[in-house]
Amino acid sequence: MTSCDNLKPAGFWTTFKQDKIQSQKSDQGPWGGFEEISWKENLSGEFSIKEILDFANAKDWRLVDSLSISKHDSIAITPKINMDDYSVEILLDRIKNALSWNEFKIYRFKTGWIKVEPGNARETDITGILAVKRDNKEIYVYHFWGE
């Protein structure tokens, strides 16, 4: 018997801290799609980065790297990230549109899925993004795949 949370890519994230989910969007099509989920801790606690990363790892999301972002510095990115990487372009576009946070940390993952730029110009296998607000009270997951 298959669980509903495994019928779509990244569907397993809906089982993580279900009572803290603030929003969820998903688009599943024949040529690709995305899963987007945000959580918020309303009480005095905060999300455990270790717990989040262990959860992702248990679901075969493989951590590639992490970077700190400050919108005060017009999205400053750690220099060791290859800015020509197609996943970085997607990341920056998504972050600009999705998050109003001023400072946060991004974790990038290989998820077993690929994203191909329309027209087959570029592709990336780094298709999972986890953003954690600086105070660890909000997290955001974005997974994209296909063309």
N, CA and C atoms as a LAMMPS dump frame, in Angstrom:
ITEM: TIMESTEP
0
ITEM: NUMBER OF ATOMS
441
ITEM: BOX BOUNDS ff ff ff
-5.0000000000000000e+02 5.0000000000000000e+02
-5.0000000000000000e+02 5.0000000000000000e+02
-5.0000000000000000e+02 5.0000000000000000e+02
ITEM: ATOMS id mol type element x y z
1 1 1 N 0.836 -1.177 0
2 1 2 C 0 0 0
3 1 3 C 0.888 1.251 0
4 2 1 N 0.594 2.175 -0.879
5 2 2 C 1.411 3.37 -1.023
6 2 3 C 0.761 4.541 -0.311
7 3 1 N 1.565 5.294 0.407
8 3 2 C 1.069 6.471 1.106
9 3 3 C 0.865 7.617 0.125
10 4 1 N -0.181 8.413 0.329
11 4 2 C -0.478 9.545 -0.552
12 4 3 C 0.664 10.548 -0.598
13 5 1 N 1.415 10.658 0.484
14 5 2 C 2.494 11.638 0.509
15 5 3 C 3.667 11.222 -0.366
16 6 1 N 3.676 10.007 -0.882
17 6 2 C 4.759 9.547 -1.74
18 6 3 C 4.355 9.452 -3.206
19 7 1 N 3.121 9.795 -3.545
20 7 2 C 2.656 9.695 -4.922
21 7 3 C 3.2 10.815 -5.794
22 8 1 N 3.697 11.868 -5.211
23 8 2 C 4.267 12.972 -5.986
24 8 3 C 5.63 13.32 -5.411
25 9 1 N 6.495 13.871 -6.24
26 9 2 C 7.811 14.264 -5.722
27 9 3 C 7.667 15.239 -4.556
28 10 1 N 8.456 15.054 -3.556
29 10 2 C 8.49 15.904 -2.356
30 10 3 C 7.2 15.869 -1.543
31 11 1 N 6.281 14.99 -1.858
32 11 2 C 5.043 14.88 -1.098
33 11 3 C 5.27 14.509 0.353
34 12 1 N 6.396 13.863 0.636
35 12 2 C 6.708 13.465 2.013
36 12 3 C 6.829 14.66 2.95
37 13 1 N 7.151 15.853 2.407
38 13 2 C 7.301 17.028 3.271
39 13 3 C 5.992 17.392 3.96
40 14 1 N 4.86 16.968 3.424
41 14 2 C 3.576 17.276 4.072
42 14 3 C 3.412 16.535 5.391
43 15 1 N 4.281 15.548 5.648
44 15 2 C 4.209 14.807 6.914
45 15 3 C 5.12 15.409 7.981
46 16 1 N 5.933 16.385 7.613
47 16 2 C 6.848 17.01 8.559
48 16 3 C 6.125 18.125 9.307
49 17 1 N 6.04 17.989 10.629
50 17 2 C 5.43 19.02 11.492
51 17 3 C 4.122 19.56 10.889
52 18 1 N 3.194 18.653 10.626
53 18 2 C 1.935 19 9.953
54 18 3 C 1.182 20.144 10.626
55 19 1 N 1.228 20.21 11.94
56 19 2 C 0.501 21.249 12.668
57 19 3 C 1.125 22.633 12.508
58 20 1 N 2.319 22.707 11.939
59 20 2 C 3.011 23.995 11.756
60 20 3 C 2.95 24.495 10.308
61 21 1 N 2.36 23.707 9.405
62 21 2 C 2.285 24.114 7.997
63 21 3 C 1.389 25.341 7.876
64 22 1 N 1.932 26.378 7.23
65 22 2 C 1.198 27.627 7.019
66 22 3 C 0.595 27.7 5.624
67 23 1 N 1.325 27.201 4.639
68 23 2 C 0.819 27.218 3.269
69 23 3 C 1.451 26.087 2.481
70 24 1 N 0.737 25.71 1.445
71 24 2 C 1.208 24.623 0.596
72 24 3 C 0.653 24.844 -0.803
73 25 1 N 1.543 24.775 -1.793
74 25 2 C 1.144 24.873 -3.195
75 25 3 C 1.825 23.745 -3.937
76 26 1 N 1.128 23.237 -4.922
77 26 2 C 1.683 22.146 -5.702
78 26 3 C 1.14 22.227 -7.116
79 27 1 N 1.985 21.94 -8.073
80 27 2 C 1.565 21.872 -9.47
81 27 3 C 2.239 20.653 -10.074
82 28 1 N 1.453 19.674 -10.432
83 28 2 C 1.96 18.435 -10.994
84 28 3 C 1.444 18.332 -12.421
85 29 1 N 2.324 18.337 -13.385
86 29 2 C 1.908 18.216 -14.772
87 29 3 C 2.684 17.113 -15.462
88 30 1 N 2.349 16.83 -16.705
89 30 2 C 3.036 15.754 -17.42
90 30 3 C 4.496 16.06 -17.745
91 31 1 N 4.893 17.339 -17.735
92 31 2 C 6.266 17.711 -18.082
93 31 3 C 7.038 18.301 -16.914
94 32 1 N 6.466 18.303 -15.745
95 32 2 C 7.18 18.828 -14.593
96 32 3 C 6.244 19.447 -13.586
97 33 1 N 6.827 20.052 -12.582
98 33 2 C 5.996 20.689 -11.573
99 33 3 C 6.822 21.179 -10.411
100 34 1 N 6.112 21.506 -9.342
101 34 2 C 6.782 21.978 -8.134
102 34 3 C 5.941 21.649 -6.916
103 35 1 N 6.594 21.652 -5.789
104 35 2 C 5.969 21.517 -4.474
105 35 3 C 6.55 22.629 -3.624
106 36 1 N 5.695 23.373 -2.946
107 36 2 C 6.122 24.51 -2.137
108 36 3 C 5.357 24.468 -0.816
109 37 1 N 6.093 24.438 0.285
110 37 2 C 5.468 24.347 1.605
111 37 3 C 6.198 25.294 2.553
112 38 1 N 5.438 25.977 3.402
113 38 2 C 6.068 26.804 4.433
114 38 3 C 5.493 26.451 5.792
115 39 1 N 6.35 26.541 6.804
116 39 2 C 5.991 26.244 8.184
117 39 3 C 6.329 27.452 9.041
118 40 1 N 5.603 27.585 10.146
119 40 2 C 5.905 28.664 11.081
120 40 3 C 5.709 28.155 12.499
121 41 1 N 6.678 28.474 13.347
122 41 2 C 6.611 28.15 14.776
123 41 3 C 6.07 29.386 15.48
124 42 1 N 4.875 29.289 16.032
125 42 2 C 4.233 30.448 16.645
126 42 3 C 4.57 30.627 18.122
127 43 1 N 5.027 29.585 18.758
128 43 2 C 5.325 29.667 20.18
129 43 3 C 6.773 30.08 20.397
130 44 1 N 7.258 29.932 21.59
131 44 2 C 8.617 30.365 21.897
132 44 3 C 9.69 29.423 21.355
133 45 1 N 9.306 28.281 20.828
134 45 2 C 10.275 27.325 20.299
135 45 3 C 10.791 27.718 18.938
136 46 1 N 11.63 26.866 18.382
137 46 2 C 12.152 27.087 17.051
138 46 3 C 12.372 25.731 16.4
139 47 1 N 12.501 25.733 15.089
140 47 2 C 12.742 24.499 14.365
141 47 3 C 14.199 24.078 14.542
142 48 1 N 14.414 22.784 14.686
143 48 2 C 15.756 22.234 14.818
144 48 3 C 16.309 21.954 13.423
145 49 1 N 17.411 22.613 13.089
146 49 2 C 18.035 22.411 11.786
147 49 3 C 18.471 20.955 11.633
148 50 1 N 19.023 20.376 12.684
149 50 2 C 19.446 18.977 12.624
150 50 3 C 18.262 18.069 12.315
151 51 1 N 17.143 18.296 12.975
152 51 2 C 15.961 17.474 12.738
153 51 3 C 15.472 17.613 11.298
154 52 1 N 15.474 18.824 10.778
155 52 2 C 15.028 19.06 9.396
156 52 3 C 15.958 18.364 8.411
157 53 1 N 17.261 18.53 8.585
158 53 2 C 18.223 17.921 7.671
159 53 3 C 18.216 16.396 7.781
160 54 1 N 18.029 15.867 8.989
161 54 2 C 17.905 14.414 9.155
162 54 3 C 16.66 13.894 8.441
163 55 1 N 15.559 14.638 8.524
164 55 2 C 14.319 14.243 7.844
165 55 3 C 14.547 14.21 6.33
166 56 1 N 15.163 15.257 5.787
167 56 2 C 15.436 15.319 4.346
168 56 3 C 16.335 14.155 3.924
169 57 1 N 17.38 13.898 4.686
170 57 2 C 18.318 12.82 4.385
171 57 3 C 17.617 11.455 4.402
172 58 1 N 16.723 11.256 5.353
173 58 2 C 15.991 9.989 5.448
174 58 3 C 15.1 9.757 4.227
175 59 1 N 14.76 10.834 3.535
176 59 2 C 13.917 10.745 2.333
177 59 3 C 14.756 10.85 1.057
178 60 1 N 16.064 10.612 1.2
179 60 2 C 17.011 10.592 0.082
180 60 3 C 17.253 11.939 -0.578
181 61 1 N 17.029 13.019 0.149
182 61 2 C 17.472 14.331 -0.31
183 61 3 C 18.91 14.468 0.17
184 62 1 N 19.853 14.656 -0.751
185 62 2 C 21.271 14.725 -0.433
186 62 3 C 21.749 16.182 -0.441
187 63 1 N 22.198 16.629 0.714
188 63 2 C 22.658 18.001 0.87
189 63 3 C 23.877 18.259 -0.014
190 64 1 N 23.8 19.327 -0.806
191 64 2 C 24.896 19.713 -1.692
192 64 3 C 25.709 20.832 -1.055
193 65 1 N 25.031 21.869 -0.598
194 65 2 C 25.709 23 0.009
195 65 3 C 24.685 23.874 0.717
196 66 1 N 25.178 24.925 1.335
197 66 2 C 24.303 25.887 1.984
198 66 3 C 24.905 27.274 1.788
199 67 1 N 24.074 28.267 1.891
200 67 2 C 24.528 29.636 1.745
201 67 3 C 23.632 30.553 2.545
202 68 1 N 24.199 31.642 3
203 68 2 C 23.441 32.644 3.746
204 68 3 C 23.031 33.746 2.786
205 69 1 N 21.824 34.233 2.968
206 69 2 C 21.303 35.291 2.106
207 69 3 C 20.823 36.435 2.972
208 70 1 N 21.18 37.632 2.557
209 70 2 C 20.712 38.844 3.208
210 70 3 C 20.108 39.74 2.137
211 71 1 N 18.82 40.024 2.248
212 71 2 C 18.186 40.886 1.254
213 71 3 C 18.674 42.322 1.387
214 72 1 N 19.259 42.672 2.536
215 72 2 C 19.829 44.014 2.702
216 72 3 C 20.972 44.224 1.722
217 73 1 N 21.673 43.15 1.394
218 73 2 C 22.811 43.23 0.487
219 73 3 C 22.425 42.827 -0.929
220 74 1 N 21.162 42.988 -1.254
221 74 2 C 20.661 42.639 -2.579
222 74 3 C 20.988 41.19 -2.93
223 75 1 N 20.605 40.301 -2.066
224 75 2 C 20.828 38.862 -2.175
225 75 3 C 22.313 38.541 -2.35
226 76 1 N 23.022 38.649 -1.247
227 76 2 C 24.443 38.304 -1.22
228 76 3 C 24.582 36.794 -1.131
229 77 1 N 25.427 36.235 -1.969
230 77 2 C 25.588 34.79 -2.013
231 77 3 C 27.039 34.432 -1.755
232 78 1 N 27.227 33.346 -1.031
233 78 2 C 28.567 32.847 -0.761
234 78 3 C 29.304 32.652 -2.089
235 79 1 N 30.518 33.178 -2.226
236 79 2 C 31.223 33.136 -3.503
237 79 3 C 31.538 31.738 -4.03
238 80 1 N 31.564 30.716 -3.184
239 80 2 C 31.914 29.393 -3.698
240 80 3 C 30.796 28.745 -4.515
241 81 1 N 29.621 29.361 -4.565
242 81 2 C 28.529 28.841 -5.387
243 81 3 C 28.761 29.261 -6.836
244 82 1 N 28.632 28.331 -7.751
245 82 2 C 28.778 28.626 -9.176
246 82 3 C 27.543 29.378 -9.666
247 83 1 N 27.694 30.653 -9.956
248 83 2 C 26.552 31.478 -10.348
249 83 3 C 25.988 31.111 -11.718
250 84 1 N 26.723 30.326 -12.506
251 84 2 C 26.206 29.873 -13.801
252 84 3 C 25.329 28.641 -13.659
253 85 1 N 25.279 28.084 -12.484
254 85 2 C 24.478 26.895 -12.208
255 85 3 C 22.989 27.23 -12.398
256 86 1 N 22.307 26.446 -13.214
257 86 2 C 20.888 26.676 -13.488
258 86 3 C 20.056 26.653 -12.209
259 87 1 N 20.437 25.839 -11.241
260 87 2 C 19.672 25.77 -10
261 87 3 C 19.768 27.08 -9.219
262 88 1 N 20.887 27.786 -9.314
263 88 2 C 21.025 29.073 -8.626
264 88 3 C 20.085 30.106 -9.239
265 89 1 N 19.971 30.11 -10.559
266 89 2 C 19.034 31.024 -11.227
267 89 3 C 17.608 30.77 -10.746
268 90 1 N 17.22 29.514 -10.67
269 90 2 C 15.884 29.152 -10.19
270 90 3 C 15.733 29.569 -8.733
271 91 1 N 16.747 29.288 -7.933
272 91 2 C 16.742 29.639 -6.517
273 91 3 C 16.532 31.139 -6.321
274 92 1 N 17.315 31.948 -6.996
275 92 2 C 17.212 33.403 -6.827
276 92 3 C 15.85 33.927 -7.276
277 93 1 N 15.353 33.406 -8.389
278 93 2 C 14.044 33.822 -8.871
279 93 3 C 12.962 33.445 -7.863
280 94 1 N 13.023 32.249 -7.33
281 94 2 C 12.027 31.763 -6.38
282 94 3 C 12.089 32.555 -5.077
283 95 1 N 13.279 32.771 -4.573
284 95 2 C 13.441 33.468 -3.296
285 95 3 C 12.929 34.897 -3.394
286 96 1 N 13.245 35.577 -4.482
287 96 2 C 12.771 36.953 -4.664
288 96 3 C 11.255 37.024 -4.621
289 97 1 N 10.606 36.021 -5.167
290 97 2 C 9.148 36.034 -5.26
291 97 3 C 8.436 35.426 -4.061
292 98 1 N 9.087 34.533 -3.354
293 98 2 C 8.385 33.779 -2.317
294 98 3 C 8.596 34.29 -0.897
295 99 1 N 9.774 34.795 -0.595
296 99 2 C 10.092 35.098 0.792
297 99 3 C 10.276 36.587 1.03
298 100 1 N 9.715 37.046 2.131
299 100 2 C 9.891 38.445 2.517
300 100 3 C 10.907 38.579 3.653
301 101 1 N 11.54 37.482 4.035
302 101 2 C 12.511 37.489 5.111
303 101 3 C 13.738 38.31 4.717
304 102 1 N 14.346 38.938 5.686
305 102 2 C 15.545 39.734 5.407
306 102 3 C 16.826 38.912 5.432
307 103 1 N 16.93 37.961 6.367
308 103 2 C 18.131 37.138 6.457
309 103 3 C 17.732 35.685 6.7
310 104 1 N 18.348 34.791 5.933
311 104 2 C 18.031 33.379 6.07
312 104 3 C 19.147 32.539 5.477
313 105 1 N 19.059 31.253 5.725
314 105 2 C 20.038 30.311 5.201
315 105 3 C 19.325 29.375 4.235
316 106 1 N 19.99 29.089 3.138
317 106 2 C 19.466 28.195 2.111
318 106 3 C 20.284 26.909 2.122
319 107 1 N 19.599 25.793 2.028
320 107 2 C 20.233 24.493 1.865
321 107 3 C 19.771 23.966 0.509
322 108 1 N 20.721 23.493 -0.313
323 108 2 C 20.378 22.967 -1.636
324 108 3 C 20.613 21.452 -1.648
325 109 1 N 19.69 20.726 -2.293
326 109 2 C 19.714 19.267 -2.266
327 109 3 C 19.603 18.66 -3.662
328 110 1 N 20.259 17.517 -3.825
329 110 2 C 19.99 16.639 -4.963
330 110 3 C 18.87 15.73 -4.496
331 111 1 N 17.808 15.641 -5.278
332 111 2 C 16.614 14.931 -4.846
333 111 3 C 16.315 13.663 -5.653
334 112 1 N 17.115 13.406 -6.672
335 112 2 C 16.821 12.279 -7.55
336 112 3 C 15.985 12.701 -8.749
337 113 1 N 15.635 13.964 -8.833
338 113 2 C 14.864 14.53 -9.949
339 113 3 C 15.729 15.569 -10.649
340 114 1 N 15.413 15.873 -11.909
341 114 2 C 16.136 16.921 -12.615
342 114 3 C 15.166 17.997 -13.102
343 115 1 N 15.706 19.166 -13.325
344 115 2 C 14.975 20.279 -13.917
345 115 3 C 15.71 20.65 -15.196
346 116 1 N 14.981 20.708 -16.31
347 116 2 C 15.549 21.049 -17.606
348 116 3 C 14.988 22.392 -18.035
349 117 1 N 15.873 23.29 -18.42
350 117 2 C 15.436 24.593 -18.913
351 117 3 C 14.671 24.38 -20.211
352 118 1 N 13.541 25.058 -20.393
353 118 2 C 12.808 24.912 -21.649
354 118 3 C 13.74 25.123 -22.847
355 119 1 N 13.64 24.227 -23.809
356 119 2 C 14.532 24.269 -24.966
357 119 3 C 15.775 23.425 -24.775
358 120 1 N 15.873 22.738 -23.647
359 120 2 C 16.999 21.843 -23.342
360 120 3 C 18.358 22.527 -23.318
361 121 1 N 18.398 23.81 -22.983
362 121 2 C 19.669 24.532 -22.952
363 121 3 C 20.528 24.114 -21.76
364 122 1 N 19.917 24 -20.59
365 122 2 C 20.639 23.642 -19.366
366 122 3 C 19.762 22.734 -18.527
367 123 1 N 20.417 22.032 -17.605
368 123 2 C 19.663 21.225 -16.65
369 123 3 C 20.408 21.194 -15.332
370 124 1 N 19.685 20.804 -14.284
371 124 2 C 20.303 20.675 -12.969
372 124 3 C 19.679 19.502 -12.239
373 125 1 N 20.493 18.855 -11.416
374 125 2 C 19.973 17.805 -10.543
375 125 3 C 19.88 18.298 -9.105
376 126 1 N 20.139 19.577 -8.891
377 126 2 C 19.953 20.198 -7.576
378 126 3 C 18.575 20.853 -7.61
379 127 1 N 17.57 20.095 -7.193
380 127 2 C 16.185 20.546 -7.381
381 127 3 C 15.413 20.737 -6.079
382 128 1 N 16.083 20.633 -4.954
383 128 2 C 15.428 20.845 -3.663
384 128 3 C 16.033 22.027 -2.944
385 129 1 N 15.194 22.909 -2.453
386 129 2 C 15.642 24.092 -1.722
387 129 3 C 14.938 24.122 -0.372
388 130 1 N 15.714 24.315 0.664
389 130 2 C 15.181 24.503 2.008
390 130 3 C 15.698 25.843 2.504
391 131 1 N 14.795 26.738 2.876
392 131 2 C 15.185 28.038 3.43
393 131 3 C 14.763 28.07 4.888
394 132 1 N 15.648 28.595 5.722
395 132 2 C 15.384 28.708 7.155
396 132 3 C 15.603 30.158 7.56
397 133 1 N 14.569 30.774 8.105
398 133 2 C 14.677 32.157 8.564
399 133 3 C 15.716 32.244 9.673
400 134 1 N 16.37 33.361 9.778
401 134 2 C 17.492 33.527 10.718
402 134 3 C 17.139 33.122 12.149
403 135 1 N 15.924 33.391 12.606
404 135 2 C 15.547 33.046 13.98
405 135 3 C 15.062 31.592 14.128
406 136 1 N 15.108 30.81 13.046
407 136 2 C 14.697 29.395 13.019
408 136 3 C 13.218 29.194 13.357
409 137 1 N 12.4 30.22 13.184
410 137 2 C 10.973 30.104 13.477
411 137 3 C 10.128 29.868 12.226
412 138 1 N 10.753 29.995 11.049
413 138 2 C 10.041 29.742 9.804
414 138 3 C 10.951 28.966 8.868
415 139 1 N 10.349 28.012 8.16
416 139 2 C 11.081 27.263 7.146
417 139 3 C 10.23 27.183 5.883
418 140 1 N 10.917 26.963 4.784
419 140 2 C 10.274 26.948 3.477
420 140 3 C 10.972 25.905 2.618
421 141 1 N 10.197 25.056 1.953
422 141 2 C 10.747 24.05 1.049
423 141 3 C 10.175 24.291 -0.336
424 142 1 N 11.066 24.243 -1.323
425 142 2 C 10.651 24.354 -2.725
426 142 3 C 11.356 23.252 -3.494
427 143 1 N 10.576 22.424 -4.177
428 143 2 C 11.129 21.352 -5.006
429 143 3 C 10.563 21.519 -6.406
430 144 1 N 11.428 21.457 -7.404
431 144 2 C 11.016 21.662 -8.794
432 144 3 C 11.621 20.562 -9.656
433 145 1 N 10.952 20.21 -10.753
434 145 2 C 11.44 19.133 -11.602
435 145 3 C 10.796 19.233 -12.985
436 146 1 N 11.355 18.534 -13.918
437 146 2 C 10.797 18.467 -15.264
438 146 3 C 11.277 19.593 -16.164
439 147 1 N 10.479 19.877 -17.199
440 147 2 C 10.809 20.966 -18.119
441 147 3 C 9.774 22.053 -18.049
